[in-house]
Amino acid sequence: MSEHLPADVPATPARTAEAGTPPARRGNVLRRLLRNPLGAASAVVLLLLVLAVLLAPWLAAQDPTASSLGDAFAGPSGAHPMGMDSAGRDILSRLLHGGRNTLGGALIALGIALALGVPAGLYAGYRGGWFDSAAEWTVNLVMALPAMVVLLASRAILGPRVWALMIVLGVLAAPSFFRLVRGIVAGVRKELYVDAAKVSGLSDVRIVARHILIVVRGPVIIQVALVAGVAIGLQAGLEFLGIGSGSSATWGAMLNEAFQNIQRAPMLMLWPGLALGLTNGALVLLAGALRDGLEDRAGEPARARRAGRDRTDAAPAADRSALLSVRGLTVGYAQPDGTAKEVVHGVCLDVRAGEIVGLVGESGSGKTPTAFAVLGILPDGGRIGGGSVLVKGQEVVGLPEPAHRALRGRTVAYVPQEPMNNLDPAFTIGSQLMEPMRHVLGISRSEAARRAVELLRLVEIPDPERTLRLYPHQISGGMAQRVLIAGAMSCDPELLIADEPTTALDVRVQAEVLDLLRRLQKDRDLGVLLVTHDLGVVADLCDRVAVMNGGRIVETGPTQQVLHSPEDPYTRTLLGAVLDEAPTRAPWQPREARSTPV
């Protein structure tokens, strides 16, 4: 990066708010964390463990190394709540003071790993170049080293000091952070919004702080918990094998001592084992809950949810006889400040059996989010804020994912745009057609293959038996679109949602695909919601049309009426942008010819 903040310059309030989480956002994260039962429970357990370890001198005043052989294996008492070990040492004191050594050592290893791995990963992923190559070579070398062997060799060289071994472990763990961060940053740096930030004049440091750290933080939180658990486990393992400091109280040393006396006092294994298990479990659960709290920005204020319900109540009554009846639908996307930006506002539309309804509007008008809300496949951060969506009379808003999944394929199907990007290049056409049928319909492989051939013949693909054996890169875009239509029809749906199904096709193939959709609609009494920006496709194919602008339906009605007698100014603007009746441009002439007087 071209700019670096000096390590000794204190962070100003503005810089802190910019690079981290704003106060209101932190409050939202804390509330979501506390509302998560596993997150709240793990946070409480971890907090109690840390407090107990920090307050060890006051909670257990006995010296953890002081022994009294006459009290060996003594049971619990008022002065010794957990009893005494084989050397007559207080178990509670060793457990709490040992936690200081164990958790402190893990903290050292984690700090070293973070300090080495995260900045190097950010720099290598964002800038690349020679540093990326050198860092990748170094990381591969470190990762090839067996951690336990390196630690044993370090112990022989550096002595039995726990902190020294944990520094070595931190160096060994740094590559895991490097690779994680580098991979994420290398993908994010190619996003258009990063280029826009560069063009706007933001420095590299500011771009990383504002646009990239927010993407990296979730995976890093999970990795922190995993590396901390590994550090605690490895340290305990070394102490259990008797390779650690020996004289210092640690949970691993307690396990070693308990294992040697397991037949006489098996309960000695309980306390250090329970401490290790609770710590590692709480770390993982808390990291997951914290990550979810940070990344779940779809929470919408109750005011907005009530507003969505109010709009639903004011909308016309749903048509339960229709295959699809949408009333008062609102869709929002999460923003970095924790709010949701509404992009679909109170949409109402119906699709009946045997009817093709066009949902038309320019890019960004809200067509695709409306279709995704019906299908229940809104991307991360998207959520339905209010309204009702009935699919064949069944309410799907708030429907659990397994129930929603049961509707897809059998009742409602989807044809995406950009066909070549929606077929997996690693599998044949036949495999991708047969798998959904075998899963949804529960038929055999041979029956699925027979139906796949029939589907390809239905969508007028020549030589369907051969096509089943081909991979997506071996067919044309028009054939790929037909394959997607065949896949959508494979489980005999009643409602088809087609999102710009002819965008990437030439005019002749587009006409063939439209004829195919029209024939399927007539032969199977299929209801179709056609999402498009092409008024020519709407005029050629649709029975009714709904025009969207700014996330709202501004006009709806029979196709002929809307296209020939539009009422809304936006619809007239769309129709006016069609160039079919524009005058032909005059032939080009050289400048000399244009300037020569006739």
GUMAR-745007 format. One record per atom (N, C-alpha, C): y, z, x. Coordinates in steps of 0.001 Angstrom, whole numbers, plus 500000, padded with zeros to 6 digits. Atoms other than C-alpha are relative to their C-alpha. Layout:
N
YZX...
//
This chain:
598
498806500000500844500000500000500000501236500000500873498819500192499187503462499186501152500859501227500086499198498792499965504941502591500384499082501210499924500776498764500037503639506117500959500962501156499891499185498796500106505058509465499943499648500936501137500301499047498933505379511879502855499264501205499456500822498886500480502886514701502622500807501263499807499251498754500082505568517346503082501147499934499019498931500093500997507903516073500345499489500545498681500475499465501265507517518181497195500201499003498887499903500918501120506885516271494006501105500434499059498947499705500963509932516069491780499424499961498601500503500054501364509538516581488038499791498588499512500149501375500471510108512885487408498756499360500575501167500595499374507463511894489933498712500593499438501197499359500541504990514403488599499666499455498622500259500524501341505376513207485030499542498566500054500342501406499928505077509626486152498577499816500491501308500201499401501962510021488239498909500752499274501023499219500659500173512530486078500064499880498503500040499994501448499879513502482469501198500748499459498844499312500552502992514330480436499609501276499281500346498715500612503196517832478961499395499851498613500546500165501355502621516672475364498580499467500061501330500579499848499646514617476526499005501047500463500896498933499545498194517617478389499620500913498844500313499173501159498457519618475173498967499353499106500978500707500813496543516935473278498621500055500637501288499949499303493835516868475938499372501376499847500525498639500126493486520668475812499474500249498590500473499798501373493221520632472027498686499274499762501246500735500183490545517942472104498857500671500754501035499305499234488676519856474805499500501228499249500386498784500717488697523058472756499275499677498706500693500376501235487562521165469637498581499505500278501345500442499624484519519903471542499156501240500293500772498757499803481867522670471240499414500111501401500585499938498658480100521757474483501073500169501058498918499870499040483370521370476316500581501396500027499430498655500062484758524674475099499030501037500566500990499036499506481515526554475803499853499921501520500151500147498549481151525088479292501242500489500734498769499510499370484797525850480078500010501519500050500040498535500033484322529476479017499007500534501033501019499545499040481125529839481073500507499850501424499517500238498643482689528300484166501158500933500342498870499090499766485853530377483768499510501413500277500544498661499776483841533591483514499329500111501364500651499975498691481788532676486576501031500062501127498980500025498951484876531896488653500735501333500058499304498714500026486675535065487517499129501108500594500898498971499467483620537178488289499906499904501518500097500178498550483385535682491773501293500431500678498719499627499401487094536109492460500235501499499966499786498557500149487052539699491223498823500808500531501195499323499488483888540578493132500303501349500646499758498681499391485495543400495195500261501104498984499717498982501022486521545162491988498836500169499033501137499897500919483488544365489831498775500596500673501140499450499256480983545269492546500523500518501334499336499418498824482489547620495077499048500179501184500929499769498897479279547994497125500047498841501002500074501016498950479008546155500429498732499169499783501200500804500284476655543167499810498989500003501144500938499973498868475130543621503291499439501389500269500478498623499773474640547418503114498627500170499372501368499856500490470959548271502767499546501451500092500621498674500010468952551356501962498532499778499682501411500331500189465234550823502508499312500933499010500602499086500962464469553877500417500206499555498566499733500499501353465944552091497389499482498589499779500506501364500128464057548839497918499285499818498666500587500381501297463041547167494625500313500997498895499632499054501057464788549907492648500472499234498772499633500652501255465332549060489002501472500205499679498596499874500406468662548804487168500365501458499742499477498657500237470797551931487027501489499879499741498571500030500262474346552929486251500790499505501183499280500429498808475471552396489844499610498593500428500500501310499610473384549254490273499439499303498748500429500549501300473224547344486931498845499014500097501074500986499869470877544634488269498895500471500946501028499471499121468846546837490577500258499656501450499897500186498549468165546513494306498951498983500440500950501000499510466439543808496354499022500635500983501063499479499125463649544149498949500554500782501181499391499256498898466092545471501588500872501133499501499194498920500565467719547965499229501468499648499880498601500421500167470898545907498750500284499764498528499621500121501409472782545824495474500001498526499581500141501401500423471852542606493600501304499470499405498750500457500617475086542437491565501049499685501058499021500225498944477220542759494680499680498727500778500385501210499272475239540079496523500198498754499142499835501160500891475369537801493475501465499575499932498582500347500138479165538005493095500601499574501338499482500390498692480017537951496814499329498720500500500687501239499637477381535269497349500581498796499285499340501087500726479085533207494660501258499541500706498802500375499229482245533303496759499627499021501119500417500860498888480408531776499706499455498659499494500614501226500514478421529266497642501040499081499378498989500828500660481275528054495432501108499598500974498984500346499006483759528205498310499542498874500905500531501072499170481505526053500462499975498676499262500007501221500802481060523536497641501411499450499827498600500426500143484847523459497169500500499319501276499620500630498736485315522652500852499420498584500076500639501318499951482800519782500673500652499034499018499383500852501014484368518454497484501401499578500424498649500341499562487897518631498896500000498952501097500084500991498920486879516727502029499616498643499434500450501268500574485068514079499991501114499319499218498892500571500759488036513595497656501103499495500926498899500366499108490581513532500464499692498738500791500366501194499237488637510872502368499701498803499098500507501117500805487117508802499574500992499382499053499133500544501048489743508461496831501163499184500573498909500836499453492801507340498898499493498731500673500537501192499342490653504998500979499520498987498974500437500914501051489106503541497827501159499332499296498818500581500625492526503042496243500607498909500881499376500958499085493897501287499311499122498763500177500899501132499772490831499137499939499881499133498754500134500776501229490474498129496286501254499253499628498733500610500419494161497359495800500484498955500996499470500907499000495026495676499087498946499094500623501044500817499382491681494404500408500265499782501474499698500352498616491932492636503742499095500677501012500814499453498909490737493993507065499615501442499751500345498590500253490886497629505931498804500088499050501120499996500942488540496875503028498702499687500725501220500369499271486049495190505347499552501120500928500353498923499073486195497977507945499500501232499256500419498827500772485953500723505329498632499783499383501308500280500604483022499015503616498897500097501044500999499897498931481177498727506933499739501464500339500149498580499677481822502407507704499243500735498903500665499345501132480745503502504239498515499664499978501417500384499962477500501526504485499255500756501098500629499277498897476794503186507819499766501462499627500133498586500364477430506715506496498942500181498924500967499869501099475382506108503353498570499761500462501356500230499479472440504944505457499430501234500675500470498796499327472252508363507117499356500949498995500621499000500882469819510875505541500771501325500060499102498847500028472014513774504436499346501260500556500635498756499572469492516558505025499765500009501512500225500066498552468643515354508532501312500216500750498692499839499363472345515130509415500443501458499936499607498600500136472950518627508086499188500894500940500827499209499075470014520021510079500468499813501435499506500239498641471319518357513223501357500663500207498681499363499897474841519638512508499859501499500161500226498557499884473494523150512115499591500361501418500425499738498629471848522916515517501168499898500982498872500206499091475101521715517104501135500978499719498830499212500384477749523647515164499678501459499727500354498626500298475803526812514475499829500209498506500339499729501396474904528512511183501205500347499130498824499701500818478436528578509757500009499085498776500083500768501244478450527509506114501148499020499890498852500869500191481955526102506162499906498739500866500146501168499136481134523794509088499018499001499396500973500886500641478075522416507315500588499330498764499412500581501192480112521875504156501028498916500348499097501069499548482716519839506087499183498733500280500871501144499746479895517597507295499509499400498693500454500487501286478578517360503741501122499246499263498877500702500626482058516400502507500172498600500558499916501337499389482141513512504995498876499110499471501126500775500510478702512402503800500186499611498528499804500278501432479800512565500131501192499094499737498799500822500205483092510684500632499689498563499592500270501383500411481461507196500359499743499825498508500237500137501437480422507904496770501318499862499244498685500143500618484083508375495800500639498670500394499404501253499532485148505404497925499487498824499187500570501152500697482761502970496282500368500000498521499642499910501411483476504228492783501434499538499784498581500321500180487257504010493144500283498561500400499749501366499540487254500769495108499539498977498964500505500951500994485096498993492514500895499906498776499137500009501193487329500050489622501338499343500311498680500534499650490578499231491412499928498500500256500132501425499727489310495846492591499952499189498711500006500690501287488684494923488953501340500070499287498744499822500727491922496333487582501141499213500631498866500656499339494186494735490201500146498547499577499931501394500448493370491291488724500520499876498577499507500057501370494620492244485268501427499452499965498693500629500132497653490402484001501126501028499979498919499029500073499592493591483350500376500543501379499663499618498635499352494491487045500888498941500641499140501070499496500783491091487951501394500093499391498693499872500648503534491628485390500802501144500605499300498880499372504358494985486979500534499610501380499519500466498695504589493339490399501227499116499833498886500914500221506865490622489034501253500758499583498846499240500476509085493244487416500662500809501116499368499343498858509784494714490867499468501372500330500555498681499698507622497878490828499306499980501357500670499884498711506383499071494192498509500220499794501445499807500089502679499282494979499642501434499635500272498589500308502765503083494898500211500279498521499720499759501415504340503073491444498975499317499102501008500711500794501886500479490138498685500769500000501252499229499919498919502496491400500109501269499167499833498737500721500341505709489930500024499794498494499801500178501438501189504255486522498870499229499329500926500909500658498581501578485889498553500139500454501358500000499456495553502243488079499366501383499974500581498656500011495099506008488366499488500388498625500425499645501356494818506267484595498622499421499686501322500598500188491758503976484781498959500692500874500926499410499031490237505749487779499629501430499641500164498549500130490603509346486621498723500401499267501194499617500757487755509417484064498737499965500837501193500027499140484979508210486400500069500994501156499884499050498884486351510373489227499675501415499532500309498666500531486139513481487027498488500211499918501461499896500083482458512796486358499400500095501401500530499976498639481846512116490055500261501338500664499696498677499444483557515390490973498920500998499590501030499066500468481091517314488821498662499740500688501278500321499373478118515452490294499984500398501472499948499666498580479236515880493916500038501516500186499970498540499910480042519559493341498602500582499781501366499534500235476563520056491904499089499732501180500815500325498821474993518272494867500342500928501164499589499114498910477031520374497302499428501396499797500559498668500268475971523607495623498492499990500223501451500075499853472353522456495502499554499871501442500373500159498596472226521313499125500235501280500799499724498755499286473877524480500361498945501056499666501032499040500394471458526594498346498654499635500611501257500430499395468575524479499660499908500368501467499999499616498587469587525043503270499785501495500166500162498548499921469907528762502699498598500419499577501354499679500463466598528820500830498979499748501106500903500297498885464922527223503838500252500885501210499693499105498895466510529859506066500798499343501103499265500739498979468713527343507879501483500349499969498591499679500140472042528739506692500419501133500911499423498939499172474093531581508012499097501217500099500950498892499943471439534158507180500620501342499704499402498673500172473650537229507451500911500065498769499085500017501135476093536160504707499220499918498693500633500042501314475237536681501048500340498664499332499827501236500772474728533352499215498894499939498962501029500121501032472781532316496154498716499412500580501190500552499373470413530274498321499242501042500799500658498931499243469738533235500588499301500981499058500644499120500983469012535352497514498711499380499467501221500671500447466511532729496327498918500086501071500964499908498908464846532757499741499355501380500032500511498624499968464522536542499705499131500293498776500782499775501221463270536519496101498665499278500058501241500759499927460679533831496808498975500701500887500921499286499114459206535887499627499369501206499316500516498813500700458695538779497179499723499696498533500131500413501393457935536800494031498851500716499295501120499334500662454626538537493391500330501451499674499692498577500240456048542043493662501172500156499031498808499861500850459447541488491974500474498607499557499626501365500426459604538117490138501403499921499395498678500029500624462857539123488407501115499727501007498971500297499007464695538720491709500400498524499984499690501424500084464507534929491137500974499696498869499254500311501217466298535188487798501489499840500258498537499977499944469858536037488792500594498865500828499434501148499284470576533497491561499646498663499346500378501239500693468635530820489683500852499762498769499162500131501194470583531526486500501428499631500386498638500321499562473876531436488395500117498533500409499972501405499592473040528063489958499893499071498796500179500849501171471838526587486670501225499973499102498816499938500855474819527798484644501187499268500625498865500649499334477304526591487250499882498481499944500166501456500002475862523093487563500060499429498593499951500481501380475329522706483822501406500018499431498631499906500510478834523922483001500907498952500633499193501025499329480347521570485595499810498630499352500276501318500571478647518493484146500530499896498574499541500046501391479378519363480511501518500020499912498540499935500028482989520273481226500616498683500469499468501278499527483556517073483200499889498932498921500144500974501078482162514985480346500992500227498878499050499702501072484284516765477758501437499715500428498649500264499513487398516530479921500269498502500076499855501458499953486834512827480530500204499426498603499853500482501372486390512244476788501364500365499438498691499594500500489544514224476049501126499162500558498967500826499382491569512155478499499949498568499499500124501405500365490192508778477431500107499768498506499901500169501453490156509395473655501454500135499596498591500004500382493702508385472851500185499427498608499890500603501321492904507119469386500377501001498936499620499017500992493832510370467712501351499695499406498763500352500673496488509646465134500515501228499280499474498858500713498823512233463675499558500012498546500436499881501391497812513594460283500952499289499061499017500668500832501032512141458887499622498535499804500372501408500088499842508628459720498750499822499159501212500129500807496431509265458194500318500149498520499628499844501410498028510504454991500713498756499501499305501211500405500256507465454974499004498892499702501023501000500250497160505268455252499337500228498663500611499729501294495609507044452273500953499667498865499036500309501054498811506693450286500066498510499756499964501437500186498879502959450937498739499530499297501238500377500665495252502735449897500087500266498510499898499675501412495996504484446627500894499012499270499070500903500651498854502085445953499461498581499942500531501348499965496744498981446698499221499700498735500787500365501169494969497015443950498579500534500108501365499478500014491560498259442901499056499033500691500954500829499273488665497018445024499135499219499026500880500849500795486556494169443657498572500243500462501349499640499584483042495585443797499012498862499812500885501151500151481534492264442723500084499055501185499823500878498856482821490594445894499090500429501148500765499655498810480775490398449093500829500882500920499084499237499162483809491721450969501264500287499215498769499605500689486672493674449419500734500992500901499188499178499099489379495071451704501246500437499249498830499473500684492106497329450316500747500968500923499124499091499257495010498916452201499551500299501407500555499767498660493371498487455616501112500111501035499093499850498855495345499800458585499160500223501251500697499888498718494225499494462208501030500314501067499096499622498923495841501137465207499279500045501330500534499919498645495356501151468977500700501128500739499477498838499283495812504157471233501025499590501035498958500190499002498887504399473426499884501094501062500121498987498933499205506289476744500562501360499640499410498706500349501314509002475084499195500749498950500853499313500955498475509905472706500178499556498569499812500510501352499846508149469621499202498709499820500689501250500287498392505057467945501006498994499462499122501074500457500295501795467531499275499200498934500636500681501118499499500279464153500253498511500092499876501454499880498799496541464342499572499285498727500371500554501307497325495958460869500504500966498945499299499141500948499288497270457896499622499639498559500268500118501431497805497616454400499445498661499562500560501315500316495710494426454362499073500095498790500880500108501171494040493450451062499495498565499916500569501338500202491647490509450693498582500133499478501355500030500570488372489526448976499315498708500421500833501173499761485536487143449826498807500114499069501104499989500963483031486242447090498883499102500485501144500826499634479607484644447317500335498527499773499758501429500129479805480898447924501441499589500223498574500272499828483496481086448886500353500091501475499480499963498633485241480290452142501473500372499926498629499498500013488426482309452660500540499889501429499375500129498694490733481424455549501007501104500235499016498989499589492600484218457322500797499360501126499247500841499096495367482311459064501281500690500436498773499442499446498292483277461266500063499688501473499855500284498580499673482834464738499356501098500828500598499013499096498310484685467775500786501309499937499366498690500065499007488424467570500361500436498603499641499635501376499318488463463779499087501064499414500900498949500489496369490878463363498726499485499384501189500575500631493611488496462283498719500590500591501235499535499359490981489497464847499776501500499820500245498580500296491530493297464522499519500240498576500478499866501377491057492880460762498517499681499922501412500376500013487752491070461311499144501036500722500758498992499254486621493610463922499869501298499208500073498787500812487440496474461552498921499858498935501054500234500993485176494904458909498626500123500645501288499975499305482392494522461464499704501352500641500194498706499354482932498012462896499839499887501496500130500202498551483311496717466454501373500000500664498697499893499359486906497650467265499831500457501445500141499611498595487356497929471051500447501434500238499620498637499636487956501221472868501480500221499719498623499678500346491115502886471620500397499529498621499681500479501344491057501045468280499337500857498935500590499217501097490497502883465010500632499592498684499495500244501343490882502424461289500788501221499562499145498881500379493807504563460183499975500313498519500032499768501442493366504171456433499513498757499288500425501132500798492171501951453644498519500033499692501384500103500446488858500826452211499474498613500345500677501263499723486403498130453311498623500076499348501284500043500693483549497386450907499261498740500414500870501126499688480728495162452142498823500055499041501007500040501060478529494238449190499962501328499236499864498779500779479830497324447377499856501276500782500183498800499187479178499729450261501219500242500875498848499640499182482081501554451888499566500130501457500379499970498587481962500993455658500995500771500853499054499192499238485078502914456735499434501414500143500572498692499745483778506096458338498491500021499978501458500063500039480177504881458122499434500284501389500603499751498683477963506236460950499515498699500629500355501229499304477139503653463588498597499492499647501316500537500374473375503449462757500018499306498637499918500630501319474187502711459095500811498711500066499197501217499859476873500216460094499187498913500687500813500970499277474468498562462493498971499344499089500987500555500924471967498102459664500583498888499138499370501060500796474500495949457787500158498717500799499769501176499179475051493616460715498710499202500137501170500854499899472685490688460823499438499682498640500583500231501311471147491161457397501049499700498932498992500159501048474281491496455258501218499239500494498814500651499441477175490429457462499699499564501435500232500545498669477053488224460570501321499501500564498749500294499297479611487150463125499794498810500931499969501134499063480361483892464940501250500146500847498819499787499155482666484556467923500581498683500490499419501147499333485026482169469635499518499959501446500406500210498607484483480856473180498485500151500150501464499859500049480742480167472779499342500219501350500670499874498697479913479859476488500099501408500566499845498634499504481213483381477149499198501001499171500733499093500879479101484864474340498497499771500051501427500163499751475716483673475595499705500518501405500340499390498713474053485626478394499366498944500899500554501046499131473466483240481328498648500345500601501261499582499381470428485268482447498796499765499096501105500154500942468338484476479329500048498613499370500071501305500647467153481295477659500560500077498582499521500067501380468482480128474304498971500604499052501045499478500872465136480916472707499919501514500040500053498548499884465095484468474058501133500660499237498838499398500661468586485148472723499976499807498489500141500177501443467734483761469299498886500876499434501169499295500528464370485502468958500160501517500010499907498548499866465297489012470101500606500668498768499461499356501208467582489840467110499043499929498816500926500123501135465016488525464641498832500969500132501110499072499806462210490558466174500438501439499758499514498629500168464367493696466159500398500289498551499470499743501350466055493340462752498949499742498927500974500363501036463298491603460760498611500564500270501301499425499676460363493189462575498871499000500006501024501031500003458483489902462977499423499842501392500669500192498721456114488821465740500746498979500847499352500936499082457115486778468744499761498552499576500307501377500424455347483664467485500773499631498739499229500269501218457017483952464069501479499832500333498596500133499607460414484469465722500237498647500677499846501307499351459838481357467868500008498883498964500021501025501050458966479316464774501320499975499247498725499939500716462079480530462956501150499507500875498948500471499107464210479827466031500058498476500031500036501464500044463075476200466044500597499500498693499444500403501303463898475948462325501517500184499970498553499755499988467340477449462904500727498928500805499361501039499199468157474993465673499963498659499291500059501237500795466982472154463441501003500063498851499048499822501091469130473602460644501426499691500449498650500254499501472251473421462822500090498661500725499979501396499567471338469824463749500053499846501521500157500163498552470449470345467402498769499138500246501161500858499743468218467499468589499014500660500957501077499468499157464873468396470190500103501521500129499823498534499948465023472124469274498969500693500881501014499357499162461737472919471072500437500014501457499513500047498619463245471797474365501214500906500189498786499192499883466555473534473683499680501480500140500374498586499893464775476881473286499745500417501442500351499672498621463726476676476941501180499875500961498840500206499150467204475882478253500814501283500139499051498915499794469762478307479674501385499545499537498685500385500536473363478420478395500748498982500851499263500948499163474722476528481425499459498583499902500617501318500113472397473622480565500349499298498701499623500631501264473944472895477162501521499864499951498567500244500144477376471697476060500654501090499161499279499022500810480080473753474394499725499845498522500310500217501418479383472133471035498632500519499627501337499475500266475690472949471283500000501522500050499936498537499922476533476508472341500580500576498714499436499514501259478685476913469223498972499927498886501059500121501008475814475651467087498937501075500187500973498933499724473466478105468814500518501335499457499437498755500524475832480965467946499956500036498479500097500051501463475937479817464323498557500218499575501415499785500311472136479642464317499632501466500169500273498582499810471989483149465740500582500849498893499390499240501088474386484413463086499201499861498706500761500239501233472191482863460357498549500442500126501421499749499745468911484070461894499396501052499087500534498924500852468567487151459668500460499856498549499614500322501379469776485450456449501107500894499458498898499166500514473147487182456019500604499390498738499304500470501192475198486919452864501481499751500261498592500149499656478616487152454517500100499630501476499820500458498629479668485261457653501472500106500374498639499913499478482778486142459660500057499132501237499889500956498908483753483259461929501393500114500600498718499785499323486487483979464471500303498791500882499595501196499250488104480722465643498770499234500507501254500590499535484710478935465728500154498613500604499838501359499489486195475551466720501101499887501051498846500030499097488945476546469170499738499209501269500261500591498688487274475367472385499303498646499911500756501228500183485752472173470927500923498805499843499208501201500209486961468615470935499977499617498524499780500311501415487951466920467680498713499571499310501214500486500647484637465170466983498997501129499783500936498876500127482488468233467681500542501019499004499405499081500975484933470373465683499682499563498584500304500504501340484436468130462658498531500227499651501429499777500258480638468415463032499720501472499692500205498573500240480784472222463219500536500395498629499443499696501328483026472388460143499086499476498900500955500524500984480604470134458250498772500900499907501153499094499993477787472463459306500306501273499227499635498784500740479613475556458014500091499727498506499877500330501416480407473799454743498616499828499355501347500205500553476750472781454268499259501326499876500649498692500098475484476299455051500549500806498831499381499262501111477964477735452572499468499524498655500472500539501281476791475425449797498512500243499810501455499870500137473055475579450524499561501433499794500449498607500026472877479358450888500915500909499191499036499209500773475726480475448609500633501072500886499525499100498962477222482029451735501492500264499826498589499653499959480518483886451716500481499945501440499508500187498642482641483013454761501453500467500086498621499658499645485751484680456188500297499282501308499697500833498850487216482113458577501324500438500610498797499565499279489682483555461095500469498842500873499533501165499272491824480745462469501520499947500011498575500294499996495303479607463422500244498532499682499936501444500205494528475957462630500095499696498512499815500315501422495983474923459276499194498779499589500831501143500320494060471649459491498590500427499633501326499471500327490779473578459528500027500676498637499879499328501293491985475673456585500028498982498863499898501012501050492909472592454555498688499278499788501241500756500084489586470929455318498837500807499455501206499215500240487242473845454735500147501101498955499879498738500745488673476818452824500291499768498516499689499980501437488722477545449089501274500788499736498783499189500123491366480255449401500484500334501398499421499709498704493702481274452192500885501232499875499109498846499890495428484516453224500779499843501290499132500215498849498393484192455561500459501354500532499619498740499374499030487037458036501207499784500905498846499996499108502271487818459832500337501437500331499650498644499586502980490938461865499065501062499468500980499023500470499763492635460705499941500158498495499983499898501469500431492053456976499611498675499374500243501197500800499169489595454387501294499681499265498714500341500621502354487787453345499823499038498829500231500916501120500801485224451015498515499714499890501412500302500228497425484538449466499865499211498711500221500812501184496038482101446937499096498835500298500800501205499752494091478851446485500618499156501111499529500728498831494341476621449531501034498938499646499066501069500375496014473708447782501363500561499605498735499411500445498624475960446218500800500525501183499273499404498879499493477803449440500518498924500943499587501009499036499622474668451596501010499001499438499080500977500579501520472477449135501213500636499335498861499326500639503736475035447385500130501417500532499917498644499427504197477949449783501209500754499463498920499162500508506301480855448559500660500812501102499441499139498962506737482974451692500649499154501100499329500771498935509212481780454364499133499825501245500841500117498817506684482502457116498967498890499818500955501078500263504110480213455471500671498643500135499273501265499870506716477470455235500281499696501480499773500206498570507493478019458928498740499490500687501258500475499436503817477609459840499743498548499652500220501383500429503543474437457814500996499064500666498994500833499350506763473129459321499693499744501457500336500188498590505291473553462801498897498976500203501043501019499896502485471064462027500658498657500277499341501224499534503303467779463756499398498731499409500670501192500527501188465440461581500990498947499514499053500955500567504250463857459953501206499791500905498880500180499078506534463939463033500095498543500425499847501403499574507992460574464112499407499788501388500596500347498718506287458823466991501080499881501060499028500060498912508057459183470312500111498570500514499761501345499479509632455985471676499325499827501343500648500221498703507864454352474644500928500356501146499207499631498830508992455527478067500564498762500663499356501085499267511433453317479926500602500559501277499320499549498782512793453500483480501464500275499733498587499649500174516256455007483897500887498755500031499172501187499903517643451587484909499981499215498700500102500758501243516332449969481754500753500681498880499305499298501069517765452752479561501508499866500152498560500048499781521195452427481159500559498582499948499521501385500027521350448615481081500441499640498590499541500366501344523506447415478137499255498783499474500709501122500636521793445131475676500967498844499804
//
